[in-house]
Amino acid sequence: MPQRPAVRNLVRSLASAALAAAAVTFLAAVPAHAAVTCNDIVALKAAVSAGGTVDLVPYCVYVLTAPTVGGGVDGLPLAALDDTRVSSNRIIGAQGQGAGIAALGGSLQLQNTTAADTVSDNLASGRYSKGGGIFTQTGATASVTGATITRNKATGTGSQGGGLYNIGVAVTITGTSITANRAQTAPGGVWTSVPLAPTTTTITGNTPTNCAGSPAAVTGCAT
């Protein structure tokens, strides 16, 4: 099965959703390297399906106006991110969501097979930013397996969830490390509106707290 690339503001369920530009690097061997011109949706979908590294045009908005055939209501094909690094992305401005990955609908699978997936050094900067690393919301499904979510930041008044900010999604988290993330307001690690029960997962060293301040509990993460 081909590996699939990661792009910032990754999966959108609304037909009118937009995809922000980013560049993605796979840690394992990949079959292709594709450069997609601004708003070439046909080429974008083909590149996502083929796998490999996808380069998007900086500051271009890719507008998805119809679902992918066979992809349900998703604008892009299923995003299964194997051995992928999502790093050093930026969202500047109030109420930014998911500087690394924003799953606003559709299906997100972040999974390690031969090398560690990493979501790191992403920044959501602005008042009430949500999710420096990953943002998920109702309408999406999400699973994170064998990943490292680290050194992500949500800065600005009222910003929360430096590592993960989750609204209403039963995110499955297994064998993952969520460490050294920061937020202006607690929690710095994981903020969630519904209970989460990670397994064999470490949530430590986040600032100002790991999970304290989240409206719903995260099993094994009380501080």
C-alpha positions in Angstrom: 0.0 0.0 0.0 1.6 3.4 -0.9 2.6 5.8 1.8 0.6 9.0 1.9 2.0 12.4 2.5 1.2 14.9 5.2 0.1 18.4 4.5 -0.8 21.2 6.9 -4.5 21.7 7.5 -4.7 18.2 6.2 -8.2 16.7 6.0 -11.4 18.7 5.3 -14.9 17.4 5.1 -16.6 20.5 3.8 -16.8 20.8 0.0 -15.6 24.4 0.1 -12.7 23.7 2.4 -9.2 25.2 1.7 -5.8 23.5 2.0 -2.9 25.7 3.1 0.5 25.3 1.6 3.2 23.2 3.3 6.1 20.9 2.5 6.4 17.4 3.9 9.3 15.0 4.3 9.0 11.2 4.7 11.6 9.5 7.0 11.4 6.2 5.1 12.1 5.5 1.4 9.4 7.0 -0.8 8.2 6.3 -4.3 7.8 9.9 -5.6 8.4 13.6 -5.2 5.7 15.8 -6.6 5.5 19.6 -6.9 1.9 20.8 -7.2 1.2 24.2 -8.8 -1.2 26.6 -7.0 -4.7 25.3 -6.7 -4.2 22.4 -9.1 -6.6 20.1 -7.3 -6.4 17.2 -9.8 -2.6 17.1 -9.4 -2.9 17.5 -5.6 -5.2 14.5 -5.3 -3.0 12.4 -7.5 0.1 13.3 -5.5 -1.7 12.4 -2.2 -2.8 9.1 -3.6 0.7 8.3 -5.0 2.5 8.9 -1.8 6.0 10.4 -1.3 6.9 14.0 -0.8 4.5 16.7 -1.9 5.6 20.3 -2.3 2.9 23.0 -2.3 3.2 26.6 -3.3 3.8 28.9 -0.3 0.9 31.2 0.5 -1.4 29.5 -2.0 -4.8 28.3 -0.9 -5.9 25.0 -2.5 -9.7 25.1 -2.6 -11.5 21.7 -2.6 -14.9 22.0 -4.2 -16.0 18.4 -4.4 -15.5 15.1 -2.6 -12.9 12.6 -3.9 -14.6 9.7 -5.7 -14.7 6.8 -3.2 -13.6 9.0 -0.4 -16.9 9.7 1.2 -17.3 13.4 2.0 -13.5 14.0 2.2 -12.0 16.6 -0.2 -8.8 14.5 -0.3 -8.2 10.8 -0.4 -7.7 9.0 3.0 -4.7 10.4 4.7 -2.6 7.6 6.2 0.6 9.1 7.3 3.3 6.4 7.6 6.8 7.3 8.9 6.1 11.0 8.3 7.6 14.2 9.7 5.4 17.3 10.1 7.5 20.1 11.4 8.2 23.8 11.5 4.8 24.9 10.2 3.4 28.3 11.3 -0.1 29.7 11.8 0.0 33.4 12.7 -3.2 35.1 13.8 -6.0 34.8 16.2 -7.8 31.5 16.7 -5.4 29.4 14.6 -6.1 25.7 14.6 -3.5 23.0 14.2 -0.2 24.4 13.0 1.0 20.9 12.2 -2.1 19.0 11.3 -5.7 20.2 11.4 -8.3 17.4 10.9 -11.6 19.2 10.5 -13.4 16.2 9.0 -12.6 12.9 7.2 -10.1 10.3 8.5 -6.6 10.9 9.8 -4.2 8.0 10.5 -0.8 8.9 11.9 1.1 5.6 12.3 4.7 4.4 12.6 5.9 1.4 10.7 9.7 1.6 10.3 10.6 5.0 11.7 9.0 7.3 14.2 6.4 9.7 13.0 7.1 13.1 14.3 4.9 16.2 14.7 7.4 18.8 16.0 8.3 22.4 16.3 5.0 23.7 14.9 3.7 27.0 16.1 0.1 28.4 16.4 0.7 32.0 17.4 -2.2 34.3 18.2 -5.0 34.9 20.7 -7.0 31.7 21.5 -4.9 29.5 19.2 -5.8 25.8 19.5 -3.3 22.9 18.9 0.2 23.8 18.1 0.8 20.2 16.9 -2.5 18.6 16.1 -6.1 19.9 16.1 -9.1 17.6 15.6 -12.8 18.4 15.7 -16.2 16.7 15.5 -16.7 15.2 12.1 -13.3 13.7 11.9 -11.9 10.3 12.9 -8.3 10.1 14.1 -5.8 7.6 15.3 -2.2 8.2 16.4 0.1 5.2 16.8 3.8 5.1 17.6 4.3 8.8 17.1 6.2 11.6 18.8 4.4 14.9 19.3 7.0 17.3 20.7 8.1 20.9 20.9 5.0 22.3 19.5 3.6 25.6 20.8 0.3 27.5 21.0 1.1 31.0 22.0 -1.1 34.1 22.7 -3.7 35.0 25.2 -6.0 32.0 26.0 -4.1 29.6 23.7 -4.2 25.9 24.8 -3.2 22.4 23.7 0.4 22.8 22.5 0.5 19.1 21.6 -3.1 18.2 20.8 -6.3 20.1 20.9 -9.4 17.8 20.4 -13.0 18.8 20.1 -15.4 15.9 20.3 -13.4 13.2 18.6 -12.6 9.8 20.2 -9.0 10.0 19.2 -7.2 6.6 19.5 -3.7 7.1 20.9 -1.3 4.2 21.2 2.4 3.9 21.9 2.9 7.7 21.5 5.1 10.3 23.2 3.6 13.7 23.9 6.4 15.8 25.5 7.9 19.2 25.7 4.9 21.0 24.1 3.9 24.5 25.4 0.8 26.6 25.6 0.0 30.0 27.0 -2.8 28.6 29.1 -3.1 25.1 30.6 -2.9 22.5 29.4 0.2 22.5 27.3 0.1 18.8 26.4 -3.5 17.6 25.6 -6.8 19.6 25.7 -9.9 17.5 25.0 -13.6 18.0 25.3 -14.3 14.3 25.5 -12.5 11.6 27.6 -9.5 10.0 26.0 -7.8 6.8 27.0 -4.3 6.5 25.5 -2.5 3.2 25.9 1.3 2.7 26.4 1.6 6.5 25.9 3.8 9.0 27.7 2.5 12.6 28.3 5.1 14.4 30.3 7.2 17.6 30.4 4.6 19.8 28.8 4.2 23.4 30.0 2.3 24.8 31.9 0.7 21.4 32.5 0.4 18.1 30.8 -3.4 17.7 30.9 -4.6 19.6 33.9 -7.0 22.3 32.7 -8.6 20.1 30.1 -12.4 19.9 30.4 -12.4 16.1 30.0 -10.0 13.5 31.5 -7.1 11.9 29.7 -6.4 8.5 31.3 -3.0 8.4 33.0 -2.4 12.1 32.6 -3.5 14.0 35.7 -1.1 16.9 36.0 
